[in-house]
């Protein structure tokens, strides 16, 4: 790489300077001050008093911090696994050459450009006792016999058509759109006949009033409120990760899949042994961003406010904020700074471990 000539170096420093200055002020100095405050007793009003490791010892014995740590780690694992899996599957589906595919790509990406505050307010309405989610659950419980009948009829008609057409054309696909349209129309007609003859009837109306936010109930060991936040975060984050996977998929040469097809590899084998290995660099990036983003969850928790109990929604990032700026209490900047250092260390350890385990083998070094 050619060296920058002396006469051009001032221009390089001019362009790099603002970034370096902002990095030093807002990252380096901020981190050093946080590390210092973590060893002190500081309330924003009086001079910091050196207390050594007392703040870190207090964190290990405080129930609220341990709850925040448990919520953050569980949230990180669950959301990362689900959103990466969904993003990859959706990206593979949207990578097909189908008419109108751009419309679906735009529709799937749209949630990621919405304001986090606006989405949180909408989901708070959805999660109300008489909100949309409980209404949808009640509607499903009432009509699920009819819905399952429709799915069964559609699958049966699609299978019969596929087996019939396969006799004449071995290259026909089971998900052929033309066959799907015929199956859809046929299943709707058959469903109308079945329901009209009272062979299948809907259940009695079920009124669901499940509390999603203002509750201390748990599900699978985690607060129900945290599960509500998980659903919201997956909805807003999957589109961004999907777009990254889609860009990576479009860089994979089509000739590789053609060669694999000639060798007799089915779509599942092509996905496991071609798509996933060749997406390792993108997968490393997506996994890293997902791990960091989930550990730093803050805005959705903060915007819920008093709509949910603190211990049911608190995470490490919000614990730091709540310690430094408690509502109606005395600030404890020292304790919050210690929690921030723990959060930073946990983030570095998690990212390093996922790189060490081998997600980047053969792709990113």
Protein Blocks (a to p, Z undefined) as FASTA:
>chain_A
ZZddfklmmmmmmmmmmmmmmmmmmmmmmmmmmmmmmmpccehlaccddehjmmmmmmmm
mmklmmmmmmmmmmmmmmmmmmmmmmmmmmmmmmpccehklmmmmmmmmmmmpcfklmmm
mmmmmmpmklmklmmmmmmmmmmmmmmmmmmmmmmmmmmmmmmmmmmmmkbcfklfklmm
mmmmmmmmmmmmmmmnomaccddddddfbdfklpcbdeehiafklmmmmmmmmmmmmmmm
mmmmmmmmmmpcfklmmmmmmnopafklmmmmmmmmmmmmmmmmmmmmmmmmmmmgmklm
mmnmmmbcfklmgcfklmmmmmmmcghiacdfklmmmmmmmmmmmmmmmmmmmmmnommg
okaZZ
